[in-house]
Amino acid sequence: MKKNILVIYYSQTGQLEDIVRNIAQPFEAKKEAYDITYYNIQLKEDFPFPWPGDVFFNTFPESYLQIPKEILPPSEEILNKKYDLILFGYQVWYLTPSIPIISFLKSDYAKQILKNTPVVTISGTRNMWMLSQEKLKVYLRDLQAKLVGNIALVDRHDNYTSVLTILRWLTTGQKEKSGMLPAAGVSDEEISGSVKYGEIIERHFNNNDLTHLQPDLVKNGAVEIRAFLVRVEKVGNKIFTVWSNLIIKKKEKRPLLIKFFKVYLMAAIWIISPVVLVLHLLTTPIFWFKRQKQKRYLQGINLK
C-alpha cells in the first residue's frame, strides 16, 4: 500500500518551491511506494512580487506580531487524506515565519492536516532563521504535529553582501549576478544538491527510523549555526517587539513610523550589527562552552 506524502510550501520567488521539489525527488522516483501531493498555500489577497516602494517594510508589524491573513482553503483531497509524512517549506520574514505560513498555521485547516503527523521543516532564507524555527516549533507542538527533522538552506555570502542582494531581488526581481554583487539567495548548486537530504529522509522513513533522522541530516550539512547571527537575532527580536507594537498602536502615524523603522533597520544592519560582531568575538573565549551547547540545541528539533 502506498504511503501518502504531503509537501506544503509558500514561495514568492520560486526559490523555496525549487528547494522542496528537489528534496521530494527521491519520493517522486518511487511512485510505486509513495503518493505525493503538493500544497501551495495561497492567500485570498496575495503579496506582490517584486515588492513596490515601501510595501515590504509595511508588512513588518503584522509579520513580526504573527497577525494572519485569510487563506484560500486547501483542496478537499488534501483535507480528507491522512498523510504519513509532511515536508513543510517556509520562508522567514522579519525573524518570524512569513505571514502566509502563519496564516496557514492559525487557520482551522492546519490541525486537521498536521495533527499526529511526522513533519520535516525546510527553510530557504538569507541567513537568520534560528529563532524563527523556535517560533515554528511552538506552533507545531500546539497543533500536535510531530517534528522529526529540519533543513535550513541559506545564502552563504557574508551578512552585508546578502543584505544588498536580497534587497535588489525583493525590489526589482533580479536574482542574477550584476556588477560587483553575486546572485541572491541560496545558490543553484545548493538547491540542486538538496536532493541528498530527500534521500536521507526517504531512507529513514522507509526504515521506520525517524527518531534518528535529524542527527543524520546535521551530519550531512543540513543545518549550519552561526553563533554571531544567533546573537543578532536575539537583539533583533527585542527591538522588533518595541517597533512592531509601537506601529500597530499608533495607527494614525503608521506611514511615518514605517519610514523611521526603515531607516532604523538599515542603520542597525550597517552600524549596530558590526558592533555586536566585535563584542561577540571578544567574548568568544568566555562563552565558548555555552555557545557550543546552544549550537547543539539549535541544530536539533526539540523545544525547550
QUISULDA-V225615 format. One record per pair of residues at least 24 apart in sequence whose C-alpha atoms are under 8 Angstrom apart, sorted by the first residue. I is the first residue (numbers start at 1). J is the second residue. Records with the same first field share a line. If there is no record, write none. Layout:
I = J ; J
This chain:
1 = 33
2 = 32 ; 33 ; 34 ; 35
3 = 33 ; 34 ; 35 ; 83 ; 84
4 = 34 ; 35 ; 36 ; 37 ; 82 ; 83 ; 84 ; 85
5 = 34 ; 35 ; 36 ; 37 ; 83 ; 84 ; 85 ; 86 ; 87
6 = 36 ; 37 ; 38 ; 39 ; 83 ; 85 ; 86 ; 87
7 = 36 ; 37 ; 38 ; 39 ; 86 ; 87 ; 88 ; 89
8 = 38 ; 39 ; 40 ; 41 ; 86 ; 87 ; 88 ; 89
9 = 39 ; 40 ; 41 ; 88 ; 89 ; 90 ; 101
10 = 40 ; 41 ; 42 ; 89 ; 90 ; 91 ; 100 ; 101
11 = 40 ; 90 ; 91
12 = 49
13 = 49
15 = 124 ; 186
16 = 89 ; 90 ; 91 ; 123 ; 124
17 = 89
18 = 191
19 = 124 ; 191 ; 192 ; 194
20 = 87 ; 89 ; 122
22 = 191 ; 192 ; 194 ; 195 ; 198
23 = 194 ; 195 ; 196 ; 197 ; 198 ; 199
24 = 195 ; 198
25 = 195 ; 198
26 = 195 ; 198 ; 199 ; 202
27 = 198 ; 202
37 = 78
39 = 74 ; 78
41 = 71 ; 72 ; 74 ; 100 ; 101 ; 104
42 = 71 ; 72 ; 100
43 = 69 ; 70 ; 71 ; 72 ; 100
44 = 69 ; 70 ; 71 ; 72
45 = 70
49 = 170 ; 171 ; 173
50 = 169 ; 170 ; 171 ; 172 ; 173
51 = 170 ; 171 ; 172
52 = 171
53 = 171
57 = 258 ; 262
58 = 258
60 = 93 ; 94 ; 244
61 = 243 ; 244 ; 245 ; 247 ; 248
62 = 99 ; 244
63 = 93 ; 94 ; 96 ; 97 ; 98 ; 99
64 = 93 ; 94 ; 95 ; 96 ; 240 ; 241 ; 244
65 = 241 ; 244 ; 245
66 = 96 ; 99 ; 102
67 = 99 ; 102 ; 103
68 = 99 ; 100 ; 102 ; 103 ; 106
69 = 99 ; 100 ; 103
70 = 103
71 = 100 ; 103 ; 104 ; 107
73 = 109
74 = 109
78 = 113
79 = 109 ; 112 ; 113
82 = 113
83 = 113 ; 117
84 = 117 ; 118
85 = 117 ; 118 ; 119 ; 120
86 = 114 ; 117 ; 118 ; 119 ; 120
87 = 119 ; 120 ; 121 ; 122
88 = 119 ; 120 ; 121 ; 122
89 = 121 ; 122 ; 123 ; 124
90 = 121 ; 122 ; 123 ; 124
91 = 123 ; 124 ; 125
92 = 123 ; 125 ; 129 ; 132
95 = 128 ; 129 ; 131 ; 132 ; 233 ; 236 ; 237
96 = 129 ; 131 ; 132 ; 133 ; 135
97 = 132 ; 133 ; 135 ; 136
105 = 139
110 = 143
111 = 143 ; 144 ; 145
114 = 140 ; 143 ; 144 ; 145
115 = 143 ; 144 ; 145 ; 146
116 = 144 ; 145 ; 146
117 = 145 ; 146
118 = 145 ; 146 ; 147 ; 148
119 = 145 ; 146 ; 147 ; 148 ; 149
120 = 147 ; 148 ; 149 ; 150 ; 151
121 = 147 ; 149 ; 150 ; 151
122 = 150 ; 151 ; 152 ; 153
123 = 151 ; 152 ; 153
124 = 152 ; 153 ; 154 ; 186
125 = 152 ; 153 ; 154 ; 155 ; 185 ; 186
126 = 154 ; 155 ; 162 ; 163 ; 166 ; 185 ; 186
127 = 154 ; 155 ; 156 ; 159 ; 229
128 = 229 ; 230 ; 233
130 = 225 ; 230 ; 233 ; 298
131 = 230 ; 233 ; 234
134 = 303
137 = 301 ; 303
138 = 303
147 = 301
148 = 210 ; 211 ; 213 ; 214 ; 301
149 = 213 ; 214 ; 217 ; 300 ; 301
150 = 214 ; 217 ; 222 ; 223 ; 300 ; 301
151 = 197 ; 217 ; 222 ; 223
152 = 222 ; 223 ; 224
153 = 186 ; 190 ; 222 ; 223
154 = 185 ; 186
155 = 184 ; 185 ; 186 ; 187
156 = 186 ; 187
160 = 269 ; 270
197 = 222
214 = 300 ; 301
215 = 300
218 = 299
223 = 299
224 = 299
225 = 295 ; 298 ; 299
227 = 291 ; 295
228 = 276 ; 277 ; 280
231 = 276 ; 280
232 = 273 ; 276
